[in-house]
């Protein structure tokens, strides 16, 4: 099958690191750790699994960090090489095992990418899974499949940057006919955002500052409108197209500072006082009740700590990898609560506690959320270099979410084959 793999090689890793620092295109060229071509299809590990033909696979910021070798090497034991990349997915079930429940061939689905205890064949869940935190599973390296945190990081499952992948029955979320492929693809990042807002403790009538106007930042804005309708949502973005989307998705105020006025602009919006230290950028007295860092840069992480109010929360979604130059003194001085976010987990909803991705799909099925407009670019998988370059050059390309489409009959038939939901993001309310 057609696929794009990540193939680890220590020599190439060193060479790609050096070359990529000078010329980023080196990461996707001959010196990089990517391999495009024909690879064997993944097999069903047992009868609880299903085989899925990819319609489209999304390019996530974490995928770009992987490709540009910004990921921490500490995470390498939690993957198995070589693996087909891609955890954002939507596809068609081709084959279902005998004990896969009511999942049927021909069904359009997305798969929750997490690979915790249930997926790995453990009848007795670990402490984290038993507590309803499968994203904190203690067995990501054990069980019936190779190590891997997620679909798209495990050599046994494949990923959505390949023509076919496999998933356990517990991962499967059916896609209603009226939900578009693009909207369905967004259930994974939107599920992450719902989970992040749940972890933060919705700020009620307080102020939430969202740093970053990419897919995750925009998804957090929508999640806040669903889960914390009384909160004031302030978005801090870099580009005009991001500002337009932030307003469209419900931000109460959008900041796009120019002329070196970042700290002044944020302070004014948050009603905070600016102090100038003897060395370094200004310090805020006051700030936001909760700050969501979704830009994924060391500077954004540094600023998030500065912009939080005393006793506030800083929620880290942006994967800053190995950040340098972070001033951690604000955690101490302001008594901040800093919370990392990985993937998603069950969240509280009007119908009880359910997986965040299922809640995301429910909202889409009810016409309350349509995030299909975030999918701005589509590429055949064979044009992966162009697709990755577009996703990396956001300012130039105006890219929010780029997707890969394999060259298969299923993908050609379905990629444009379902109507988009008529609901708009402006219809997002707290009525859910």
N, C-alpha and C positions, 0 to 999 in steps of 0.2 A: 504493500500500500504506500501511497504518497505520504511523506511525513517530514517534519523538521525536528531533529533531535539535538539535545545538548550532550556532547561527548567530552567527558573530562580527560585531559591529558596534562600532566604537570609541566612539561616543557612548553607546550603551546599556551598554557595558562600564563606563564611568566612572559613569554613573547607577546601575547595579546595584551597583557597589562601594560607593557612598555609601549607597544605600538599604538594602542588605543588612547593613551594619554596625549599623544601627539595628533593622531588622526582617528576620530571615533569610528569611521567606516571600517577600520581594521577589525573591529569586533564581529562584523558580519562577513568578513572576507576570508581569505585562505588561512590567515593566522588565527582567526577566531575559533571558538569551540562549538560552532554550529555545523550540522551535517544535514543537507537536504538530499532526499532520494527515496528509493524504494526500500521499505523495511517490512519484516513479517508482521502480520496482524496479531494483536494480543489475543490470547485464548481465554475462555471463561475459566476462572480458577475452580469453580464448582457450580452446582445447579442453582444457587441463590443469585447468580450474576446474570447480567444481560450484556449483549453486544450492541453498540450504538454507532450508526453511521453519521458522521459530522455534517451538519448544515453550515455552521460557522463557529469559529473560535476567536475569542477576544484577545487583544494584546493588553495586558495589565502592566501597571507600573512596576510591579514586582518582577515580571518577566524581563523588562528592560534592565532592571538592576542585576538580574541573573546574567543576562547576555553581556553587559558591560562590566561584569566581574566586580560589582560593588557590594554584592552579598558578603556577609561575614563567612569566612571559612568554617566557623564554628557550627554552621548549619549543615555542612556537607554530610555528616553521619545520618541526617534525617532525609536523605535522598538516596536513590540507587541509580547508577549510571550504566549505560546511557539511557536517557529517558526522552520521550516525546513531550515537548513543552505544551502548555495550554490547559488552564483550569477553568476559564470562563467558557461555557459550552452551551450549545443547543443542537439536538440531533434527532434522528429517527431510529427507534429500536428495530434492529434486524433480526435478532435472535434472543429468546428468553429462556433461561434455564427452567427445569421442571418445577422447582420450588421457589420461583421468583414472584409468586403471588399472582395478582391480576394484571401485571405488566404484559403487554402483548406486542408482537411484531407490528410495525407500521405506526406505532404510537409516537407522537412528538413529545420529547422530554428534555429537561435539563437534569444534570447530576450535581448534587452537593459535592464539591471536590474533596472534602475531608475524608481521611482514611483511618478512622478510629477503631476501637475494639470490635464493634459489630461487623464492620467491613472485613476485618482480619480474622474472623471466624471464632472469636472468643465468646463462649456462651455466658461466661461470668464477666461482666464489665469491670474495668479498673475503677479506682476511686473517683477519678475525674469524670469518666463517662457515666458512672452511677449517679453522680451529682448533677447530671445534665449539662456537662461542660466537655463535649467531645473534642472541641478545639484544644483542650489541655490534656488529651489522652496520654497515658504513660506507656503506650505500646506501639508507637509509630514505627518502630523498628522490628516488631515481632509479628508472629502469626503466619497466616497462609500466603501472604504476598510479600514482596520485597519492601525494604524500608521506603518511606515516603510520607511526608506530611499531607500531600494533596495529590489528587489526580493531576497529571502533568509534571510530577516530580518522582514518579515511581515507574521503574522499567516494566513492571508487569501489567499496568493498567492502560498504557498509552496516554494520550492527551488530545486536546481539541485542535492542536496544530498538526494533526494527522487525520487521515481519512476515516479511521475507526478507533474507538476506544471502548473499554469495558467498565462497568460500574455494578456495585452491589445493589440489591433490591432496596436496601434502606436508604440509598443515596438518591433514588429516583423521585423526581417531581414532575408529574404530567403537565403539559402545556395546553390550556384550553384553545379551541380553534380560533377564537377571536383575538387572541394575544399574538402580536407579531413576533417574528423571530428576533428582531432587534430588541424588543422589550423583554422577551424571555431571557436573552443573553445577559441582560442587566440584573437579573435576580441575584447573581452572586455578589457583585459590588454593592447593590442596594441592601442585601442581607447583611453584609459587613457593616454598612452604615447604621442600620437598625440596631444591630448588636452593640455598636459603639455608643449610640445614644442611650441604650439601656444601661450599659456599664457606667456611663457618665452620671447617671441619675439626672433625668431631665430637669433643666434649671427652672421650671415653673415660670414665674413672671420675671425671672432674671434675664441676663444677657449671655448669649452664646456667640463666640467669635469663631468663625470657620476660616482657617488659613489655607488657601489653595483653591483654585477654581477649576481643577481637573475633575475627572469622573467621581472620585471618592468625595471630594469637597462638595460637589453639587449633590451627590447622593445624600450626604449628611444634612444638607439644607432641607431636602425633601423629607428625610426621616424626622428631623426636628419639627417640621410642620405637622407631621402625623402624630408624633409621640409627645410633643411639648408645644401645643398650639399657642400657649400664653407667653412663650419665650420671645424675646427680641433677638432676631438672628441677623448678625452682621457678618458679611463676607469680605475677605481681603484677597484680592486677585491681582494678577500681573497683566493680563491681556484684555483687550476690549471685548473679544468674542466670549471670553469667560464671564466678564461682567454682565453681558447681555443675557447669558444663560442663567446666571445667578439670580438676576431679577425675575426671569421667566419662571424659575423654580421656587420663588417665594421669599427670597432674602428681603428683610425689611430695609436694609441699608447695604450698599455695595461700595467698598473702598478700593480705589486704584491709584495709589499715591504716585506722584510725579515730582521731579525736581528735588530728590533727596529729602522729601517731607514725610517719609514713612511714619516715624514715631510721632510727629506732630499730628498727622492725620488720624492715626489710631487713637491717640490720647483724646483728641476732640470728640471722636465718635463714641468713646467709652466714658467720657466725663472724668478722665483721669488727669493728674498733675504730672508734668514732666520735670525731672531733676537731671542735671548734667554732672556726671562723675568727673574726677580729675582726668581719667583716661577711659576711652571707650564710648559706646553709644548711650543715648539717654535712658533713664530709668523711669518707669511709670509708677506713680502712687495711685492705687486704684486699679481698675481693669475689668475684665470680663469674668463672670461667674464660672464659666467653663470655656476652655479653648480647645478646639479640635485642630490638631496639626495634621494636615492631609497633603502637604506639598512634597514631603519626603526629602528635604534638604537640611543640612546642618544649620543654615541660617534660619530657616523656618522654625526648627526646633528651639534654637536659641531665643528667637523672638516670642515663641509661644510661652516660654517661662517668664519673659518680661511682661507680656500682655495680660497674664492672669492676675486676678485680684487676690489679696491675701485670703488664705483658706480655700482658694478656688481649685478647680480640677483642670488638668492638662491631659488630653486624650491623644495618644500617639497612633495615628493610622498610616503615616506616610512612608514608613520604612526608610529611615535615615541611614540604614546599614551600619557603617563604622564612622559615626560623626566625630569630627574634631573641633576643638575650639569652643566647646559648649560651656557657658557659665552656669554651673549648677548651684550657685550660691542662693538663687531665688527659691529653690525648693526648701532650703533651710529657713531663710529669712521670712518668707511668706507662708510657711507651713503648707506648701502645695501638695496636692494629691496627684501623682503622675501615674497614668494607667496606660499600659500598652494594649493594643487590640490585634488579635490574630484571627483571621477568617470570621466565622460566625458561630452562634450557639442559639439555643431557644430563647425567645423573648416573650414578655407578657403582652397579650393581645386581648381584645374583647371576648374571644372564644377560648381563653386560657393560654397556657404557656406552650408555644409551638416553635419549631425550628424557624429561625429568622428568614431563611430562603423561602420556606413555605408561606410565611406571612407576606413576603414580598410578592410572591406569585398570586396570593389571594387578593392583594390590593390591586394588582394589575388586572386580574380577572374581573373584579368589581368595577373597573373603569375609573378607579380613584387615583391611579398613578400610571403614567406612560413616560417611560424614560428612553423610548426608542430614538428620540432626537439627539441623544448623546452619541449614537453611532454615526460618525461623520465621514468615515473612509472605509472602503472595502477593497481587498486585494486578493487575487488568486494566490494560493499558497506558494506557487512557484516564483512569485514576485516578492518573496519575503524580504529581500534586501530593501526594496523600495518601501514596503510597508513599515518595516522597522525604522527606517530613516525618517519617514513621515511622522511616526509616533514620537520620535525623539525630538523633532524640530517643531514643537508646538507653536511657537511664535510665528514661524514662517508658514506653516501649513494650516494653522487653525484647527488642528486635530484635537478632538476630545477622545473618542474611542475609535480605533481602527480594528478591523476584523479580517481574519483569513478565511478563505473559502476554498476547500480542496476541489480538485478537478475530478469529480465523480458524478454519476447520474443522479444520485440522491441530492447532492448539494445543488446541482444545476436546476433540478426540479423544484426544490423547496426554498432556495435562497430568496426568491421573490414570490413565493407561492402562497402567502397568507396575507389577508388584509390586516392593516394596522388598526389598532384600537382607535376609536374616535375620541376617546377621552384625551384631554390635554392636561399638562402639568398644572395649569392654573386652576384646575378643578380639585387639586389636592386639598383636603380638608381634614379636620379632626373628627369627622363623623364616623370614622371606622371603629 
